[in-house]
């Protein structure tokens, strides 16, 4: 449902039962979990949604729905479902999420209104969401790409937070747009499943458009030894996770050192015994992957898009979304004039992205596309 009401700033949308809001604990929800040996405290995620809003307004409606205010709650949470013996602090699981912060000067039925990014207690106070509730901001994006729509909601929220940080007295010296965008991207339900600030390897032919652009920009190549180490660590970790086989850390480190690309040295029974059959198969896959990066006439670069859809079979990006923030000239909270700026592609960045996933799959998330509403 559209969210049309703002509170204390253009991007601080009011939370209501239909605002598609979500709150995710930023500290693990540690709950006692049954086991054959007795209760075991295990850390779980904890997520609550505005669709379960209760104890909110009764006489005031927002977009036709019950609105959230001080004392209201998201009545149900999940993620800690196995912790049936309850949180170590609250002795509960899957319980309500309540407001830590709310508006002090905008009130609904005499109680402070709850807004986008307001902080919350989770699972009856067993943990907290210190990043704040996330939902649709007042982005003006009108396209049909659901991922771009979600990315624009994050973009417009962070863009306005950056402006508000400079409007404060005293103004914030440095607002980290990238860090805040990453925090909200990881929480946004419309961006779940995407890689956030992931690191990927891209091999390109010497003299290609991408290689020339990267070299002119002074972008360093990734050495084959570093590629080998990265691939092997990932492969061993994945093998252990998927099969439950214990892969000794010392064995893994030793094999990373002795493994020679394109030459399978894991030939002894002791090698295979130490890492398990799953680890052995994983390293054979690494051997094949390394052939891509060890070919003559190839340079390998690291790319790190803000958001990426990833092929689970190859681990490579298939679509890229990158935030490019801007700010108009303004007067800050101390009365100082600030010049405007507009972020753009770094030298060599766009060329590497284009070659990695295809030009039509590289999308800039900026104000021109998102059409953020201004004050």
C-alpha positions as CSV (number, residue, x, y, z in Angstrom):
1,X,0.0,0.0,0.0
2,X,1.3,3.5,-0.7
3,X,2.6,5.5,2.2
4,X,1.6,9.2,1.7
5,X,2.1,10.7,5.2
6,X,5.4,12.1,6.4
7,X,6.4,13.1,9.9
8,X,9.4,15.3,10.9
9,X,11.0,15.4,7.5
10,X,10.3,14.5,3.9
11,X,11.6,10.9,4.1
12,X,10.2,10.0,7.6
13,X,7.1,8.3,6.5
14,X,4.5,7.4,9.1
15,X,4.3,3.7,10.0
16,X,0.9,2.1,9.7
17,X,-0.6,-1.4,9.3
18,X,-0.3,-1.3,5.5
19,X,3.1,0.5,5.2
20,X,5.0,-2.7,4.5
21,X,7.4,-1.9,7.3
22,X,9.9,-4.3,8.6
23,X,12.2,-4.3,11.7
24,X,15.2,-6.5,11.9
25,X,17.2,-7.0,15.1
26,X,20.7,-5.7,14.7
27,X,21.9,-7.7,17.7
28,X,21.3,-11.5,17.8
29,X,18.2,-12.7,19.5
30,X,19.8,-15.2,21.9
31,X,17.2,-17.8,22.9
32,X,17.4,-21.0,24.9
33,X,16.9,-23.9,22.6
34,X,16.1,-27.5,23.5
35,X,18.9,-30.1,22.9
36,X,19.5,-33.7,24.1
37,X,22.0,-32.2,26.7
38,X,19.6,-29.6,27.9
39,X,18.8,-25.9,27.0
40,X,21.5,-24.3,24.8
41,X,21.6,-20.5,24.2
42,X,21.7,-19.9,20.4
43,X,21.7,-16.6,18.6
44,X,18.9,-16.1,16.1
45,X,17.7,-13.4,13.8
46,X,14.4,-11.6,14.7
47,X,12.2,-9.9,12.3
48,X,8.8,-8.2,12.8
49,X,6.5,-6.5,10.3
50,X,4.0,-3.7,10.3
51,X,1.3,-6.0,9.0
52,X,1.0,-7.3,12.6
53,X,0.6,-3.8,14.1
54,X,-1.6,-3.8,17.2
55,X,-2.4,-1.3,20.0
56,X,-2.1,1.6,17.5
57,X,-4.6,4.4,16.8
58,X,-8.3,3.7,16.9
59,X,-9.9,7.0,15.8
60,X,-7.1,8.2,13.4
61,X,-6.4,6.4,10.2
62,X,-3.4,6.8,7.9
63,X,-3.9,5.8,4.3
64,X,-7.1,4.1,5.7
65,X,-5.1,2.0,8.2
66,X,-4.3,1.9,11.9
67,X,-1.3,4.1,12.5
68,X,1.7,3.3,14.8
69,X,2.4,5.5,17.9
70,X,4.1,5.2,21.2
71,X,2.8,2.1,23.0
72,X,1.9,0.3,19.8
73,X,3.6,-2.9,18.7
74,X,4.3,-5.2,15.8
75,X,2.6,-8.1,17.6
76,X,4.5,-11.0,16.1
77,X,8.1,-11.6,15.2
78,X,9.9,-14.6,13.7
79,X,13.4,-16.0,13.0
80,X,13.9,-17.2,16.5
81,X,11.2,-19.9,16.1
82,X,13.5,-22.8,17.3
83,X,14.3,-21.0,20.5
84,X,11.1,-22.3,22.2
85,X,12.6,-22.1,25.8
86,X,12.7,-18.3,25.4
87,X,15.1,-15.4,25.2
88,X,17.9,-15.2,27.8
89,X,16.5,-11.9,28.9
90,X,12.8,-12.0,28.1
91,X,12.1,-15.8,28.4
92,X,10.0,-15.4,25.2
93,X,10.3,-16.2,21.5
94,X,8.4,-14.8,18.5
95,X,7.0,-12.0,20.6
96,X,6.2,-8.3,20.0
97,X,8.4,-5.5,18.8
98,X,7.9,-2.1,20.5
99,X,9.2,1.5,19.9
100,X,12.3,2.9,21.5
101,X,12.1,6.2,19.6
102,X,9.2,8.1,18.1
103,X,8.2,11.7,17.3
104,X,8.2,14.0,20.3
105,X,6.2,16.8,18.6
106,X,3.9,15.0,16.2
107,X,1.3,13.0,18.2
108,X,-1.5,10.7,17.3
109,X,-4.2,10.4,19.9
110,X,-1.8,12.1,22.4
111,X,1.1,9.7,21.7
112,X,4.2,10.2,19.6
113,X,4.0,9.1,16.0
114,X,6.2,6.2,14.9
115,X,8.3,6.8,11.8
116,X,10.6,5.2,9.2
117,X,14.0,4.5,10.9
118,X,12.6,4.7,14.5
119,X,14.5,2.2,16.7
120,X,12.7,-0.8,18.3
121,X,12.9,-3.4,21.0
122,X,12.5,-7.0,19.5
123,X,11.0,-10.2,21.0
124,X,9.7,-8.5,24.2
125,X,12.9,-6.6,24.8
126,X,15.3,-9.6,24.3
127,X,17.1,-7.7,21.6
128,X,17.0,-4.4,19.6
129,X,16.8,-3.0,16.1
130,X,19.2,0.0,16.3
131,X,19.2,0.6,12.5
132,X,15.5,1.4,12.7
133,X,12.3,0.4,11.0
134,X,12.4,0.3,7.2
135,X,9.6,0.9,4.8
136,X,8.7,2.8,1.6
137,X,10.0,6.4,1.7
138,X,8.5,9.0,-0.5
139,X,10.5,8.1,-3.6
140,X,9.0,9.3,-6.9
141,X,10.2,6.3,-8.9
142,X,7.5,5.3,-11.4
143,X,9.2,2.5,-13.3
144,X,8.3,-1.2,-13.3
145,X,11.5,-2.7,-11.9
146,X,10.8,-3.9,-8.3
147,X,14.4,-4.0,-7.4
148,X,15.0,-0.4,-8.6
149,X,11.9,0.6,-6.7
150,X,13.3,-0.8,-3.5
151,X,16.7,0.6,-4.2
152,X,15.2,4.1,-4.7
153,X,13.4,3.8,-1.4
154,X,16.8,3.3,0.3
155,X,18.4,6.0,-1.9
156,X,15.9,8.7,-1.1
157,X,15.9,7.9,2.6
158,X,19.7,8.1,2.8
159,X,19.9,11.1,0.6
160,X,17.5,13.0,2.9
161,X,19.3,11.8,6.0
162,X,22.5,13.3,4.6
163,X,20.8,16.6,4.0
164,X,19.3,16.5,7.5
165,X,22.7,15.8,9.0
166,X,24.1,19.0,7.5
167,X,21.0,21.0,8.6
168,X,21.7,20.1,12.3
169,X,23.3,22.5,14.7
170,X,26.1,21.8,14.9
171,X,26.1,19.9,11.5
172,X,27.5,16.4,11.2
173,X,31.0,16.8,9.8
174,X,30.9,13.7,7.6
175,X,27.8,11.6,6.8
176,X,28.7,8.2,5.4
177,X,26.3,7.7,2.6
178,X,27.7,4.3,1.5
179,X,27.6,2.8,5.0
180,X,24.1,4.0,5.7
181,X,22.9,2.8,2.3
182,X,24.4,-0.7,2.9
183,X,22.7,-0.9,6.4
184,X,19.3,-0.1,4.9
185,X,19.8,-2.3,1.8
186,X,20.5,-5.3,4.0
187,X,17.2,-4.7,5.8
188,X,14.9,-3.9,2.9
189,X,12.6,-6.8,2.1
190,X,12.6,-5.8,-1.6
191,X,16.4,-6.3,-1.7
192,X,16.6,-9.6,0.1
193,X,18.7,-12.1,-1.8
194,X,20.9,-9.5,-3.3
195,X,24.6,-9.1,-2.5
196,X,25.3,-5.8,-0.7
197,X,28.8,-4.5,-1.3
198,X,30.0,-7.9,-2.5
199,X,33.5,-8.4,-3.8
200,X,33.7,-10.2,-7.2
201,X,36.5,-11.2,-9.5
202,X,36.3,-10.2,-13.2
203,X,38.9,-11.5,-15.7
204,X,39.2,-9.3,-18.9
205,X,41.5,-9.6,-21.9
206,X,44.6,-7.5,-22.1
207,X,43.8,-4.4,-24.2
208,X,40.1,-4.7,-24.0
209,X,38.0,-1.6,-23.4
210,X,37.5,-2.6,-19.7
211,X,41.2,-3.4,-19.2
212,X,42.4,-0.1,-20.8
213,X,39.9,1.9,-18.7
214,X,40.9,0.1,-15.5
215,X,44.6,0.6,-16.2
216,X,44.2,4.3,-17.0
217,X,42.4,4.7,-13.7
218,X,45.2,3.1,-11.9
219,X,43.1,0.2,-10.7
220,X,45.3,-2.7,-9.4
221,X,45.0,-6.2,-10.8
222,X,44.4,-9.1,-8.4
223,X,47.4,-11.5,-8.2
224,X,46.8,-15.2,-9.0
225,X,48.0,-16.2,-5.5
226,X,45.3,-13.9,-4.0
227,X,42.7,-15.3,-6.3
228,X,43.7,-18.9,-5.3
229,X,43.4,-18.1,-1.6
230,X,40.0,-16.4,-2.0
231,X,38.5,-19.2,-4.1
232,X,39.8,-22.0,-1.8
233,X,38.6,-20.3,1.4
234,X,35.2,-19.9,-0.2
235,X,35.1,-23.4,-1.5
236,X,36.1,-25.0,1.8
237,X,33.6,-23.0,3.8
238,X,30.8,-23.8,1.4
239,X,31.7,-27.5,1.5
240,X,31.6,-27.6,5.3
241,X,28.3,-25.7,5.4
242,X,26.5,-27.8,2.8
243,X,27.6,-31.2,4.1
244,X,28.3,-30.7,7.7
245,X,31.7,-32.4,7.2
246,X,34.4,-31.0,9.6
247,X,37.2,-29.4,7.6
248,X,40.2,-28.7,9.8
249,X,41.3,-25.1,9.7
250,X,45.0,-26.0,9.8
251,X,44.6,-28.4,7.0
252,X,42.7,-25.8,4.9
253,X,45.5,-23.2,5.5
254,X,48.2,-25.7,4.6
255,X,46.4,-26.7,1.4
256,X,45.9,-23.1,0.4
257,X,49.7,-22.7,0.6
258,X,50.6,-25.9,-1.3
259,X,47.8,-25.9,-3.9
260,X,49.2,-25.1,-7.4
261,X,46.7,-23.8,-10.0
262,X,45.7,-26.2,-12.8
263,X,47.9,-28.9,-11.2
264,X,46.0,-31.2,-8.8
265,X,48.3,-31.9,-6.0
266,X,45.6,-33.3,-3.7
267,X,46.7,-36.8,-4.6
268,X,47.5,-38.4,-1.2
269,X,45.0,-40.2,1.0
270,X,46.1,-38.0,3.9
271,X,45.2,-34.8,2.0
272,X,41.7,-36.1,1.3
273,X,41.3,-37.5,4.8
274,X,42.1,-34.1,6.3
275,X,39.5,-32.1,4.3
276,X,36.8,-34.7,3.6
277,X,35.3,-35.8,0.3
278,X,33.2,-32.7,0.1
279,X,36.2,-30.5,0.5
280,X,38.1,-32.5,-2.1
281,X,35.4,-32.0,-4.6
282,X,35.2,-28.3,-3.8
283,X,39.0,-27.9,-4.4
284,X,38.6,-29.7,-7.8
285,X,36.1,-27.0,-8.7
286,X,38.6,-24.3,-7.7
287,X,41.2,-25.9,-9.9
288,X,38.8,-25.5,-12.9
289,X,37.9,-22.0,-11.9
290,X,41.5,-20.9,-11.7
291,X,42.0,-21.8,-15.3
292,X,39.9,-18.7,-16.2
293,X,42.2,-16.4,-14.3
294,X,45.5,-18.1,-15.1
295,X,45.2,-17.9,-18.9
296,X,47.9,-15.8,-20.7
297,X,46.7,-12.4,-21.9
298,X,44.2,-11.9,-19.0
299,X,44.1,-9.3,-16.2
300,X,41.8,-9.9,-13.2
301,X,40.2,-7.0,-11.3
302,X,38.0,-6.8,-8.3
303,X,34.6,-5.2,-8.7
304,X,32.4,-4.2,-5.7
305,X,29.0,-3.0,-6.7
306,X,26.6,-1.6,-4.1
307,X,23.9,-4.2,-5.0
308,X,24.1,-7.2,-7.2
309,X,22.0,-10.1,-8.3
310,X,24.2,-13.2,-8.2
311,X,24.0,-16.5,-10.0
312,X,24.1,-19.1,-7.2
313,X,25.7,-21.7,-9.5
314,X,28.7,-19.6,-10.5
315,X,28.8,-17.0,-7.7
316,X,29.1,-14.3,-10.3
317,X,27.0,-11.1,-10.6
318,X,24.3,-11.0,-13.3
319,X,22.8,-7.6,-12.6
320,X,24.3,-4.5,-10.9
321,X,22.7,-1.5,-9.1
322,X,25.0,1.2,-7.9
323,X,24.0,4.2,-5.7
324,X,25.2,7.6,-6.8
325,X,24.3,10.3,-4.3
326,X,24.1,14.0,-4.8
327,X,23.3,17.2,-2.8
328,X,22.2,20.7,-4.0
329,X,24.0,23.8,-2.7
330,X,22.7,24.6,0.8
331,X,23.3,26.5,4.0
332,X,24.2,24.2,6.9
333,X,23.2,24.4,10.5
334,X,26.0,26.8,11.3
335,X,25.0,29.1,8.5
336,X,27.9,28.1,6.3
337,X,27.4,27.8,2.5
338,X,28.0,24.3,1.2
339,X,28.6,23.7,-2.5
340,X,26.5,21.0,-4.2
341,X,28.0,17.8,-5.6
342,X,27.0,14.8,-7.7
343,X,28.6,11.4,-7.5
344,X,29.2,9.5,-10.7
345,X,31.0,6.4,-11.9
346,X,34.6,6.1,-10.9
347,X,37.1,5.8,-13.7
348,X,37.1,2.3,-15.1
349,X,34.2,1.2,-12.9
350,X,31.4,1.4,-15.5
351,X,33.5,-0.4,-18.1
352,X,34.3,-3.3,-15.8
353,X,30.6,-3.6,-14.8
354,X,29.4,-3.4,-18.4
355,X,31.7,-6.2,-19.4
356,X,30.9,-8.3,-16.3
357,X,27.1,-8.4,-16.7
358,X,26.2,-6.6,-19.9
359,X,25.6,-2.9,-20.3
360,X,21.8,-3.2,-20.1
361,X,22.2,-4.9,-16.7
362,X,24.1,-2.1,-15.1
363,X,21.8,0.4,-13.4
364,X,22.6,3.7,-11.7
365,X,20.5,4.5,-8.7
366,X,20.4,8.3,-8.5
367,X,18.0,11.2,-8.0
368,X,17.3,11.5,-11.7
369,X,15.9,8.0,-11.7
370,X,14.4,7.9,-8.2
371,X,12.9,11.5,-8.2
372,X,13.2,11.9,-4.5
373,X,10.6,14.4,-3.1
374,X,12.2,17.5,-1.7
375,X,11.2,19.7,1.2
